[in-house]
Amino acid sequence: MRTPTAALALAATLCAGPIPSAYAAPSLPSVSPTPQSLSGVGAAAVVTSRVLVVADDQTDPAARDRLVRELKAHGATRVDIVAPDRIPAAGLLTVRLGPAARPDIARALGDAVVPDKAEGYALRVSGRQIALGGKDAGGQFYAVQTLRQLFVPSGGGWKVAGVQVSDFPSMPLRGTIEGFYGAPWTHAERLDQMDFYGDVKANTYIYAPKDDPYHRDKWRDPYPAAKLAELGELVARADANHVRFTFALSPGVSICYSDQADRDILKRKLQALYDLGARAFSIPLDDISYTRWNCAADETAYGTAGRTAAAKAQVDLLNDLQRDFIAGHDGAQRLQMVPTEYGDLTDTTYKQTIRASLDPAIEVMWTGTDTVPPEITNAQAEKAAELFGRKVFVWDNYPVNDYGNTSGRLLLAPYDKREGGLAAHLSGIVANPMNQPYASKVAVFGAADFTWNDRAYDAGKSWPRAMAYLAGGDKAATEALLVFGDLEHIAPTFGGTPWQPQAPELAARVAEFWRAWDGGRRAGAIAAMRPYAKAIATAPATIRGGSVQKGFADDAASWLDATELWGRAMVTMLDALQAKEAGDETKAGALLAESRELQRQARAVRVSPPRNRWGAAQPQVGDGVLDVFLAAADARLQS
């Protein structure tokens, strides 16, 4: 399997062919997320068979372990951990890792600026010396995550590009919220996600699966011992990747806000996770009614049910949790909440009560101007901050596919339509992923890229890097993923207009095909389209060939089955058009019938096993583009 280093190098050098090149090969390796500052400073460092890692008790253990792993994956057969005052004779590649203020690291960093920001770091590669200095433990870990992308092949061995980096995240909170309806992720899938988040410098995971009964409907019940053990393992894996495991409990469906017994139950449930190592907590109060109470006592305490009364009750509960639980627990992070009015910019008595009375230490989440917004702009985020009386924390409902308009869809378009500069107005963004965790990595990779450096984010560059990451750096697999991703590019909203189009690359090629066809250049039109049609037909086999993460191929299995059939139908239809142009009506007719049968088979495929609430739906593949092309070609053959 290729390394993530190779994956990002490949993304920058994809050649033209069936897939249009995203951009030209750079002089330095690509790094994702995009650093705030990266420049070349001279000769690369050759990875020697023996490498010294200079570390002390202030070196982050997770960063040190990942550094050793990467060195051994790139040519080092022996890695010695030595103290700063016990470095043996020179001549070996020496990597210094720890706080940026440590004297030996500060000297080795030279003029590389160490950002005075949380999770910031500086990195310098010069000759046989590499310095990785973090502002904090997270910064050390992220310095190693950047270094692993700087390895480049060299004469059968490896070297590290000669660069200097000064870097820090634009947003404090970056990652995902497992907040969808339908089958939750498995424990193994969540563990894999923690490792992935470490790779892409995402620092937040919110555990909030709607269909976990103990999260929502049975929130009062303690987790069974086996489930608690799983959650403890997940907290530990998150910590090892510098990911903040955030435990969410959603009591709004049945809580009696004024009942001290319910509050005590809520706190005991949070305490159970605190005892496992969780230090971040969220109380989502979304998707509940605020026009009725769950108990008569709340009407006595807060008044007739409605917006204002609901806000008073929620504030009373949340402020109590902040004072009595969060403030009294060492290391606990700011409490998070999801308001019942989470997806608009309308000022109401509910929001007025929240901004006037909610403890300013509490984070408020917001989904944008709608549950699934077509964009998020600086002006919208600033308005949301005004409405809630603080910077908001965005719960971004992309690439989630748990609602009606996503039936039969994988959402593989890049993370996009979020305006650069949002870091000035938000405390962070977490993406709500799909029920399919590996397929979600495409969008989450982009979200992590954006939230780390929003002003430098380029969706057109980040998307092929995400595919290369999934492909382990394999060129053919990356190109296959880009073809497949184009066919799953549509990003629906709750309305009738998607915020990203379906199959834009194929649509452009189809438009050019018909222009050439109608202009009399029919042989040329067929010749130009055929390689891409073949790329569609063969992409599934390439994706299943072993280079792409197996979990992705499993997540996408039904869509890959359908894609192969649609691709073969397209190739056969082009053959039919060519036969007709050659005057062989009999052959054209037979090929047309074959294409129609392949289309019938494609439409008969069903998602299996179904993980989404929409069940065993037909997998949608390039719909509105590929099928329309085949229908138009069919009509031409019969004219």
N, C-alpha and C positions, 0 to 999 in steps of 0.2 A: 504494500500500500504506500502511496506517496504521502509526503508530509504536508501539513498546512502551509509550510514555506513554499513548496512547489505549487500549491494551489493558487496562492496569491501571485506568484511570479507568472503563472500561466494566464491568469485573468488579464494581465497587462499585455500579453503578447499573442492573443488569439488571432489566428490568421484569417484572411478573407476566404470565402468559399461559400458553402451553404449558409453560414452564419456571417453577417457583416461584422467586421472588426470593430470592437468598442473604442479602441484608441491605440495609438502606436506604442511600441515598446519603450519604456522609460529607461533612463540611464541608471536608476537606482531601483531596488525592489519595491514593489507596492506594499504598503502597510495598511491594514484595516483594524480598527477605525483609523481614519485619516488623522495623523498627528497634527498638533498645532504648529509645530515647526520641525522640519527635517531637512538636513542639508548634507552634502558630501564634504568630507574633510581630509580625504587622502586615501592612502593605500588600504586595501582590505586586510583583515586579520586571518591568517591561515589557521585552520583548526588542526592542532597537533595531536598526535596519538595520545599523549598525556596532557591533561589540562589542569591548571590550578584554579580553584574557586576560593576566593578570599572572603571569609564570612566570620561573623561573631555572634554573640547572643542577641544582638539587635537585628540580625538578618531574619527576614520573614521565612519561616520554615517552608511554607507552600511555594514561595518564590524560589527558594534554594532547591527544593526537590524538582520543580519543573525545569529549572536551569540545568541541573545535572542530566535529567532525562533528555533534554534537547541536545546537549553536547554529545551524549552517547549516540543519539540518533543521527548525528552529523559528523561522525568520524572519530570521535574520541573513544579510545578503548579503556582509558583509565582517567577518572576524575578524582582529584584529591581535594578535600576540604581543609583549608589551612587558615589559621588566625592571622590577622593583619601584621602581627609582630613575629611571625614564624614562616615567612615566605622563603623557600629554598632558592637555589641559584637560578639566575635568569635563563632564558632560552625557550621557555614554554609559554604557550598561550595562557594568559592570566586574566581571570574575570573577577572583578571586585563587585560584590553585591551587598547592599545594606542601606542604612540611612545616608542621605546625601551629605549630611553634615559630618560624617565620619572622616577624619583627616585624610586617610589614604584615598578615599573615594573623591573627596573634594579636590584633591590635587590632580587625580587622574581625569576628572571631568573637565579640567581646564576652564575655558570660557563658556562652556555649556551652561545655560541658565537653568537653575532649579526653580520651578514655579512654586510660589508660596501659596499653593492651593491644595486642598484635600485630594488625595489620589494622584497628585502630580509626580513627575519624575524627570530625570535627565539621564541621557545615555550618550556615551562617546566610545567609538571604536577607532583606535589609533595604533598601528603596528601590531605588536603582540599584547597590547593592553586593551581591555574592555572594562568600562566603568558603568555600573548601573546603580544610580542613586535615587531613592524614593523620598518624597516628603513624609510619607508614612508607610505602613506595611502594604497597604493597597498599591501605593505608587511603586514599591519594589516589585510587586507581582506583575503590574502592568508593564514595567520596564522589561521584564523577561518575556512577556507576551509580544512586545515589539521586537525584541532581539530574535525570537524564534522565526520571525518573518524576514530576517536579514541574511539568513544563510543562503549562499548561492553555490551551485556545483562548480568545481574547479579541478580539471585534470584528473578526474577519478576520485577526488576528495571534495572537501568543502572549505569555503572561506566565508567570512562575515564582512558584508559591505562596510566600507569606511564611511561612517556617517556620524552625525551629531544630532541628537533629538532633544527637544524641550517640549514637554507635553503634559496635558491635564484635561479632564473632562469638562465640557461646557455645562452639563447638567448634573446635579448631584445624584438624582435617582434615574436609573436606566435599566430596562429589562422587560419582564413580562408579568402578566397576571393571568394565572390559569382560572379564568372566570367564565368559561363558556358553559352552555347547557349541553347535555348529552354525555356519552361515556367519558369519564375522566381519564387522564393519562394513567398508565400503570406505574408502579414504583420504579421499575427498571428504566422506563422512559424518562421519568423525572430525574433520576440519577444522571442519565446521559445529558439531559438539558443543563444540569448544573455545570458539567464539564464544558459544554458548549458556551455557556454564558461566560465562564472564565476565559475562554479563547477570544471572545469578542468584546471583552471588557464591560460586560453588563453586570451591574452590582445588585440587582433587585429581582427577587422572585416572590410573588404574592400567591399564597396557596388559598384559592377561593373557588374550587370547582362546584358549580351550582348543583350537580347531581351527586355530590357527596352528602348523604343524609345527615351526617354529624356536623356538617358545615352550616346547614340551613334549616331543614325541616325538623331535625332531631338535635338542634343545637344545645339543648339542655343536657343531653345524654353524654356521658364521658366516652371518649374513644376506647374501643376494646384494646386490650394489651398488645395484641399483634399489630394493630394499626399504629399505636403509639410508638412501638419499636421501629416501624418503617419511617415514621415522621422523624424520629431521633436520628436515624441513619441519613435521612435527607438533609436535616439541619447540619449534620457533620460534613456531608459532601458539599453543601453550599458554602460553609465556612472555609473549606479547603480551596475553594475557587473564588474567595472574596466576594461571595454573593450573600446579600442580606436576605435570609429566609424570613418572610413576613407571613405570620399566621392570621388569616382572616376568619371571622366568625360573624354570621349574618342572622341576627335574631329577630329581625323586623317582622317576619311573618306571624309571630305569635307572642312576642314579649309584652309583658305588662311593664311599661317604662317606670312607673312609680313604685313598683313592688321591690322591696329590698331583697326578698328571697331570689327573685330573678336576677338581680344585679350580682348577688353573691355567687349564683351558679355561673354567670358569665365570667366573673373574675376567676373562679376555680378552673374553668376551662382554659383560660389564658395562662393561668399559673402552671397548668400541666405542661404546656408547650414551653413556657419559660424554663421550667425545670429540665427540659430536654436541650436547652441552649438557645432557643429562639429569643430574639431581643427586639423584634419589630412586630407590631400588631395593627390590624385593620378591622374596622366595624363597618361593613357595607350595609347600607340601608336603602339599596336600590331595588327596583322591581317589586315594590310593596304598595299597598293602598294607604293613603293618609286621609281618607275620608271616613274611616271607621276605626274604632279602638278595639284592641284585643281583650280589654277588661274594663269593667265599669269604673274601677278606681282611677283610671287615667282621665276619664271625663271630669271626675271630681277634682283631680289635681291640675289639669291643664285646660279644661273647658271643652266646648263642643268640638268634635272631630273636624279637622280641616287643615289647611296649609299652616296657619299660624300656630295652632295648637300642636300639630305634629312637630313643627320645628322646635317649639319650646320643650316638648318631651324628649326629642332627640338630643338637644343641647344639654338638658339636665343629665341624661345618661352619659353622654360623651365627656362632659366636664368632670363628672364624678369618676369615670375611668381614668382620665388624665391625672386628676389629683390623687386618687386613692390607689391606683395600680401603677401607672406609668412612672409617676414622680417618685414612687417608693421602691422602685426596682432598679438596682444598679445596672447601668448599661442599656436600659430600655431606650429605644428610639422614639421619635415623635409619633404619637398615635395618628393613625390614618382613618378617614371615614369617607364613605361614598354617600352623597346626599340623595334623597328621593328625587329631587329635581337636578338631574345630572347632565342633561344634554340640550341646553338651550342658553340663550342670552337674555331672557325675559326677566325683568325685575319683579319680584312677587313678595308678598308678606313672608313667605317661607324663607327666601334668600335674605330678606331684610333682618329677620330674626337670627339667622345663622351668622351674618356678618356682625351684628350688634352684640351677640351673646356668646358665641362659641369661643372657647379658649384659643387665643392666637397661636398656641404651640401646636394645635391640631392641624394636620394636613387634610385638605379637602380635594377630592378627586372630581374630575370633570371629563366628559367624553367629547366635548366640542359642541358645535352648534346643533348636532343631532346625535342620535345613538351611533350612527355610522356617518360621520361628516365627510363631505367631498373634499374638504381642505381644512387646514387649521392655520390661521394667519396670526401675525403679531397683534393686529388690532383686536381680533377676537379674543386672544389670550389676555390682553390687557383689560378688556371689558369684563371677562370672567373674573379676573383678580379684583376688579372694583366691586362686582356683585357679591363675591364671597368674602371680601375684606382681607385677602391674602393672595399670594401667588398660588395658582392651582397646580395640581399634580394630574397630568392627563392619563386617563384610562383610554387608550386608543384602540377602538374596535376594528383593527386590521391586524392580521388576516383572518379573524374569527369567521367561521362558516356555519353558525348554528341557527340561522334565521331563513325564512322562506325563500328569499331571492338568491340564496346560495345553494339551493337544492342541487345535488349532483356536481358540486364544484369543489375543486382545489383552487385556492387563491395564491397564485405564484408570481404575481406582478411585483415589481420592486416597491419598497417603501418610498412613498412619494407624496407630493402635494402638501407637505408641511414646510412652512416658510422658514428660511434661514433667519436667525435672530431670535427664535422663540426662547432660547436659553435665558434671555433677559426678562422673560415674563412668566416662566414656569419653574416649578421646583423639580420637574422631571417628566418623563413619559415612560409608561409601560404598555407594551403591545399585548392585546388579548389574542392569543393564537388560535389555531384550529384544533379540532379534536385529533388531528393527525400531527403529532409532535415533530417528526422529522421533516415533513413537508413545510411546516411552519418556519423552519430555520431560514428559508429564503428571505421572508419578510423581516424576521427578527434580526438577522444579520444586518439588514439595512437600517432598521430602527436603532440598533446599537451604534452603527456608524454615524447616524444622524445625531443622536443624543450626545455622543462624545464630542463632535465638532460640527455643529449644525450649519455654520456659515460656509464650511468647505465641502459640505455634502453634495454629491453628484449621483443621482439615482442611476444614471446611465453607466457610470463606472462601478458603482457598488454592486449592481445586480450580477454582472458576470463574475465578480469576485466571490459573491455568495455561491454561485453555481460551481465555481472552481473549488471552493472549500468543501462542498458536498461531494465533489468528484475526486477528492484527494489529489488534485493537481493533474489528473489525466486529461489530456487535451480533447480526445474524441468524446469522452464522457461529458466534459464541460459543454462542448458544442451540442451534444444530444440533449442535455438539460436545458440549454437555451432555446432549442427548437420546441421542446416539450413545454417549457415555461411560457412561451409565446401563445401556445394553444390553451393555456390556463391563465390568461393574463387579465381577464375581466375582473373588476372589483365592484360588486354591486353595492347599492345603498338600500334603504328600506323602501325607496320610491322606484320609479321606472327608469331612472337615468343612472347608469354606473359612473363611478368617478375615475375609473381607468378602463380603457377600451379592450375589447376582445381581440386577440391575435393581430396586433398592429403590424408586425413584420410580414405575416402571411397576407394580411389585407393589402399592404403596399405592393407585394408581388402579384397578387391577383389583379389589382387595378392596372398594373403595368402589362400583365398578360393580355387583358382584354383590349387595352389600347393598341398593343402590337397586333393582336388578332384582327381587330376591326380595321386596322390600318393596312391589312393585307400581308403582314409579316408573320404568317401563321406558323411556319416551320421554326422560325426563330423564337416565337412565343413558347412553343412546346419545349424546345431545347433549353430555354432559359428556366422554365418552371420545373423540368424533370428532376434536376439534382435536389431541389428543395423538397419536392414530393417524396423522393426516395429517403431524404433525411428524416422526414416525418415517419415514414414506414419503418425505418431501421432504428430510430431513436430508442424505442422501448427495449430492444434487445441489448443495445449498448448500455443503457442505464442499468439493466439487470446483469451486466457482464462482470461485476465484481469490484469496479473502482468506486462507484457511487456508494455512499453509506447504505447498508442493507435496509435499515429502517425506512429510508426514503422510498426505496423500491417497494417495500411492503405497504407503506402508507398509500402509495400511488398505484398499487397493483391493478385495480379495476380500470383506472384511467389509462394506464399503459396498455392494457389489453385492447381497449377501445381505440386508442391512438394508432396502434399497429394496423387495425382493420381500416380505419379511416385513411391512413396513409397508403395502404395497398389499394384502396378504392380510388384514391386520387391518381396514383401511378397508372392504374389500369384505365382510368378515364382518359388520361393523356395518350395512352396507347391507342385507345379507340378513336380519339380525334386525329391522331397521326394516320391511322388506317383509312379513315374517311378521306383525309386529304390526299392519300395515295390512290384513292379510287376503289378501295377494297371494302365495299359495303357489307359483305358477309362477315368479314373479320371484325369490322367496326361494331356490327350488331352483337356479335358474340362477346366482344370485350365490354360493351355497354351492359349487357346482361350480367357479366361477371362483376362489374363495378357495383351494379345495383344490389347484387347479392351480398357483397362485402359491406355495403352500407346498411343493409338489413341486419346483418350480424352485429355490426357496430352498435346499432340502435337497441339491440336486444341485450347488450351487456348491462349488468346491474352491479352497483357497488356492493362488494362482499368481502369481509363481513362489514355490515353497516355500523359505524361508530357515531353517526350523527342522528339527531332527532328526525331528520327527513328520511332516514332509513335506506332501503335498497333502491335508490333512485338510479336513473340512467346517468352514467358519467358524461358530463358535458365536455366536449373537445372541440375547440375552435368554432363553436356554434355561432351562426350568423355570418360566418366567413367561409369556412371550409365546406360546410353543407350547401351554402348558397352557391359557391363556385361549382360544385358538382351538379347542382340542379340546372345552373345556367349552361354548363357544358352538355348536359343531357339534352336540353332543349335545342342546342345548336346541332347536335348529332341527328336530331329528328326533323330538322328544318330542310 
